[in-house]
Amino acid sequence: MEMIDLKCNTPVIKSYEHFSFLLPAVQRWFSPKEMAAIIGKTDQYVRNAFDNQKILGHLLNGSAPKGEEKRRTYMIPRENILLFLFETANFSPEDFMERLGEILKNRSVSQLLKIQSQIDNIIHSRTSNLFGRRASTDD
């Protein structure tokens, strides 16, 4: 169910939608190296942030007796990468949309029509995929 912002009568952007496109759709767990590639940092940065609890996840080594682990395996769930992105962003999804609107105000009519056509194509493609068929253009 979509939420509506009563002040603007527009759909409310869910924060997870704002960043989730950055992560592979089906992947649930990530290594520090994979997370580093997503956020544009090194895997050492990710391990340090993990050790300082800025990135939350799981640390394990199932083959060594408890207390004798020498090699650690970092496992970071998808939701915790999104959480890190939310916490470190200096903007909200609503701020992003507002700024995007400001950019669009300065475009020419021909540019806006081209952008509208591209948006229509994206929406059509996504709704077609959502329902497993091509959406009718007569609707």
Protein Blocks (a to p, Z undefined) as FASTA:
>chain_A
ZZddfklopacddfklmmmmmpcfklmbdcfklmmmmnopafklmmmmmmnomagcdddd
fkbcehiafbdcddddfklmmmmmmmmpcbdfklmmmmmmmmmmmpcfklmmmmmmmmmm
mmmmmmmmmnopacdfkZZ
